[in-house]
């Protein structure tokens, strides 16, 4: 139902914010010598470098749930840093990890998942949220996407590990951690922010903005 790229002026969508391209998280062990014998089972430096280049690029942070400030993240020019929560309706939500190119992760998650179109990639966001409402609720109405200038990216990636859509009802005061993945043009990753809203078809969404790194 959602278009691949929604012009900001006509979008009916989403939210959570931040700027920048994502940094590196996987390190591999290097050997003491540059040409160790393969029979020893020890990686050479070249092999270690190749493994490091192939490792998923993920940025994450350690999050301790705290109450979000009422106005936090509402200004698109001042997105919230990772692990800083913002209010999204009755949820306090923080971005706790971003995998800017999650293509291999998504393809490995289920055999039915297809690769994105040429020039695009899968962009996976990990959210941690706390139900601040008075009743149990599921966070499945949270609209999450990546935005770069006038473009909003919200098309799904397929079957996602620990998908936000699979989260059951959360009791008041309790928290969840789940993933949301969108398809984004590769040349729009740098400078992208994450934005989030709660779907309320009867009124305009209020967006909260988060940094992606």
C-alpha positions in Angstrom: 0.0 0.0 0.0 2.8 2.4 0.8 4.8 3.8 -2.2 8.5 3.1 -2.2 9.3 6.8 -1.9 6.7 9.2 -0.6 7.1 12.9 -1.2 7.0 14.7 2.1 4.2 17.0 0.9 1.8 14.0 0.2 3.0 11.4 2.7 0.7 9.9 5.4 3.2 8.3 7.5 5.6 7.6 10.1 8.6 8.7 12.3 11.9 8.7 14.3 15.0 10.9 13.6 18.7 11.4 13.2 21.4 12.4 10.8 24.4 10.7 9.3 25.7 7.5 7.9 26.3 4.6 10.2 29.7 3.6 11.7 31.3 0.2 12.1 30.7 -2.6 14.6 32.4 -5.9 13.9 36.0 -6.5 14.4 37.9 -9.6 13.5 41.1 -11.0 14.9 44.3 -10.5 13.0 47.2 -12.8 13.3 50.7 -11.9 14.4 52.2 -12.7 11.0 51.2 -11.7 7.6 51.3 -15.1 6.0 50.4 -17.7 8.5 50.1 -21.3 7.3 46.5 -22.2 6.4 47.0 -25.6 8.1 47.2 -23.8 11.5 43.6 -22.6 11.1 44.8 -19.0 11.8 43.6 -16.1 9.6 46.2 -14.1 7.6 46.0 -10.4 7.8 44.4 -10.2 4.4 41.7 -12.7 5.4 41.0 -10.8 8.6 40.6 -7.5 6.6 38.3 -9.2 4.2 36.2 -10.6 7.1 36.0 -7.2 8.7 34.8 -5.6 5.4 32.1 -8.2 5.2 30.9 -7.7 8.8 27.5 -6.0 9.2 27.8 -2.3 9.8 25.8 -1.6 12.9 25.7 1.3 15.4 24.2 0.6 18.8 24.1 1.9 22.3 23.3 0.8 25.8 19.8 2.1 26.8 18.4 2.5 30.2 14.7 3.5 30.0 14.0 7.0 31.3 11.0 9.4 30.9 11.1 11.4 27.6 11.0 15.1 27.8 7.6 16.4 26.3 9.3 18.5 23.5 12.2 16.2 22.8 12.8 15.4 19.2 9.9 17.4 17.8 12.3 19.7 15.9 13.6 18.1 12.7 16.7 20.2 12.9 17.5 18.9 16.4 16.9 15.1 16.2 17.4 13.0 19.3 20.7 11.1 19.7 20.7 7.4 19.9 19.4 6.0 23.3 17.6 9.3 24.0 13.9 8.7 24.2 11.2 10.8 22.6 7.4 10.8 23.1 5.4 9.2 20.4 1.8 9.5 21.6 1.6 7.3 24.7 5.0 5.6 24.0 8.5 6.7 25.1 10.7 5.4 22.3 14.5 5.5 21.7 16.5 4.3 18.7 19.0 1.8 20.2 20.6 0.4 17.0 20.8 1.1 13.3 22.1 -1.2 10.6 22.3 1.1 7.6 22.8 -1.7 5.1 20.9 -4.7 6.5 20.5 -6.3 3.1 22.4 -9.5 4.0 20.7 -9.6 7.4 17.3 -9.5 5.8 18.2 -12.0 3.0 19.5 -14.4 5.7 16.4 -14.0 7.9 14.1 -15.9 5.6 14.4 -17.7 2.2 11.4 -15.8 0.8 13.0 -12.4 1.2 14.1 -10.9 -2.1 17.0 -8.5 -2.7 16.2 -4.8 -3.0 16.2 -3.1 -6.4 19.6 -2.0 -7.8 20.7 1.1 -6.2 18.7 0.5 -3.0 19.4 -1.3 0.3 17.6 -2.4 3.5 17.8 0.0 6.4 17.0 -1.6 9.8 16.2 0.3 13.0 16.0 -1.2 16.5 13.6 0.6 18.8 13.1 0.3 22.5 9.8 1.7 23.8 7.9 1.9 27.0 4.1 2.0 27.3 3.3 5.3 29.2 -0.4 4.9 28.7 -3.1 3.7 31.1 -3.9 0.5 29.2 -2.1 -2.4 27.5 -1.3 -1.7 23.9 0.8 -3.1 21.0 3.2 -0.8 19.2 2.1 -2.0 15.8 0.7 1.4 14.9 4.0 3.1 15.2 5.0 4.5 11.8 8.8 4.4 11.3 10.8 5.4 8.3 13.9 7.1 7.0 13.8 10.6 5.6 16.3 12.5 3.5 15.3 16.1 2.7 12.0 15.9 0.7 11.9 12.1 0.5 10.5 9.6 3.0 11.3 5.9 2.7 8.8 3.5 4.2 8.6 0.5 1.9 9.1 -2.8 3.9 11.9 -5.2 3.5 10.1 -8.5 3.8 10.3 -10.8 6.8 12.3 -9.0 9.5 13.9 -10.6 12.6 12.2 -9.5 15.8 9.7 -7.5 13.7 7.9 -4.5 15.3 4.7 -5.9 13.8 5.0 -9.1 15.8 5.1 -7.4 19.2 2.2 -8.3 21.4 0.4 -6.0 23.8 2.6 -4.3 26.3 1.3 -3.5 29.8 1.5 0.0 31.2 5.1 0.7 32.4 6.5 -2.2 30.5 8.9 -2.1 27.6 9.6 -3.8 24.2 12.6 -3.9 21.9 11.9 -4.7 18.2 13.1 -4.0 14.7 11.7 -1.9 11.8 13.2 -2.2 8.3 12.6 0.1 5.3 14.0 0.1 1.8 16.1 3.2 1.0 18.0 4.4 -2.0 21.7 3.9 -1.2 22.6 7.4 -2.1 20.1 8.7 0.4 21.5 6.9 3.4 24.1 9.6 4.2 22.2 12.5 5.7 19.1 10.4 6.5 17.2 10.8 9.7 14.7 8.5 11.3 11.2 9.8 12.0 8.3 8.3 13.9 4.6 8.9 14.5 1.6 7.0 15.7 -1.0 6.3 13.0 -4.1 8.3 13.8 -6.2 8.4 10.6 -8.5 11.1 12.0 -5.8 13.7 12.7 -2.4 14.7 11.4 0.5 12.7 12.8 3.0 14.4 15.1 6.5 13.4 14.2 9.5 12.7 16.5 12.9 12.8 14.9 15.9 10.7 15.8 19.6 10.5 14.6 20.6 7.4 12.7 24.1 7.3 14.1 
